[in-house]
Amino acid sequence: MAADRRLTAPHRRTTIIYDAEARLWLLSTPSSSYAVRLGPDDAPYNAHWGRPLTIEQARTLPPDREELPAEGGERFGAASLQIRYGDAVRGVEWRHLGHDIHGEPGGGQLAIRMADRHYPLEITLHYRVRPGSEAVERWTRLRNAGTEPITILRCDSAAWTAPPREDYRMTHVVGDWGREFQLRRGPVPEAETVLTSRRGHSGHQVNPWLMIDAGDAAEDHGEVWSTALAWSGSWRMTLGRDQDGRAGWTGGFGHEGLTWRLGPGEELETPVFTGMYAPDGFGGTSRRWHDHIRRHVLPAPDRVRPVIYNSWEATEFDISETQQMELAERAAGVGVELFVMDDAWFGGRTGEHAGLGDWWPNPDRFPNGLTPLIDHVKRLGMRFGIWVEPESVNPDSDLHRAHPEWVLHQPNRARTEMREQLLLDFSRSDVAEWAHGWLDDLLTRNDISFLKWDMNRPFTEAGDDVWIPYIRNVYAVMDRLRADHPDLLIEGCASGGGRADLGMLARTDQIWTSDNTDALQRVAIQHGYTQIYPACTMGAWVTDSPNRISARLSPVRYRFHVAMAGALGIGGDLLTWSEDDLRWAAMLTEQYKRIRPIVHGGRMYRLGDCAVQYTRGPETVVFVWQPTALRRTTSPVLLKALDPDGLYRDEETGALHHGAVLMSHGLPRPLPFDTMSELVRLTRVTHS
Ligand code: GLA
């Protein structure tokens, strides 16, 4: 039969194919396929998400579970679409209008155009596959084609269905301030499970991604279906089982109880919800996400992430020009490439209580503005970065005195202060314009290469119309700044990792992973962060010992070895470090610069919970961290994905190892008794 092949390419490349007779679309990535099929009722159904299929194979599969279940009819699970028309009727009865396939070099986009049978609501299901990527990106667009407003109670980006399996498990990360990204894996409960943030940012508590497996996946084998949402505000994913026990989930932006009024001719487009199938376990899943994010999400993936120094832990609010200059001198001495001045450089900001919103250099602290410090930093051979929190305001600030109406608030309701601050209503275009104005000015007048964009409190007193436009305006300001200042680097931060998501990563270069810089606890935080997000985006500082939060003592090498597995920064009070520690710092920073291309551009293999390998071409780096000083692991660290017939040279000792031996017996151990961490650099010197 004649399939309408608008976009064809050899099987196992990234393609979109339409089969008109079967009313079937087949999206293929190099190692997966995703099939959508219209049912007899005209509704769109998933027919397959998993291993690669040909169009002939996919044609044998029936329409199975709905691609975007609306409420109504014989549906009792969580609805992706909740709509109320002018006459109070709800739900969607589907009518297929047509589809568009747009080829993009090596990939493509599909739009399945649908409408309600009776009401003038158009619903487009969007899909995108990208060159070489394993991801299927999905989003939804609604359009009111009528003359009366339509109320949207919920519009998710996508619903996903796992194939029938006996023992589903879910994997996700949970946490709080200072303990973000704690990995959890367990059965999919039979009762509905909701992962959500109601805070207006994506949240420390649960990160907006979810993995499902059949209970049999492990690090290196088994099928895993995973999804991550590109949204930095409130979100929700609802995972449930249907009457047959099938696991499925729907997810998107928005906030419970809010409604969206879609006026005549208006559209609502959701953020992207990305799905990833991996046949090779949790390790394969992570590597697919890292590849996808590095190639298709990050705005400047190839840019070298500089070694930064950040002064926050050293100084907190007590800063001065001389002290920053002295810290900069020490930082330059250990090889730092970019010096970041954190909070308290502006307005009357001498503590948490005042000054946020007054974005000019504090005249007592910087009587001649920022130029003397920036010049000093540049003379030392570093670039300069600065902390900002554009969305916040202290009530005790000139900005708030001038514009009390600019903050999130509601009539007859108290204004909730957190960390003695309020949030500016970024959904207002005048607020967003103001923020863009002073940020652009700051970057234009000063030689600033890096912004740490912080957001230190959740939403409160936000009206219905705030939640979504607020985030879009934050995105728009960041995008504009990046466009006008093309060399600018942005670090996303929300009291640490409270706003780490694909939406933020699309306009930042790295994320401040956590305010918890205790190296030992960081191992778990980094383990969770890198399940999805790549190491090049994982801001990681070496700070003082004892640690400011945990009071734990740890050797400088250990602290470095943990941070060197991400985007290295130094955040300790270098003015108090011993000569010995400063020497170590310089040596390890130097070593980091040599391995940075491997850590940031290579493929990551987890070797258990406390060891990670990065491999790029012939080069491999392995980090091993002891779980505690007392509990020493002597179990072998087995390397992965090496050439079994290759010979590998240890760059420190010069010893030669066989790839096959490293993979079956591991690195030579045990370690010397006082070693809490190791960094092994291997280069393949011969291969098969
Ligand atoms: C947040 C950030 C910290 C620091 C402070 C400054 O807590 O996560 O790194 O920048 O704000 O107030």
Residues whose N, C-alpha, C, O or C-beta is under 5 A from the ligand:
A	BS01	GLA	W312 D342 D343 S495 G496 D515
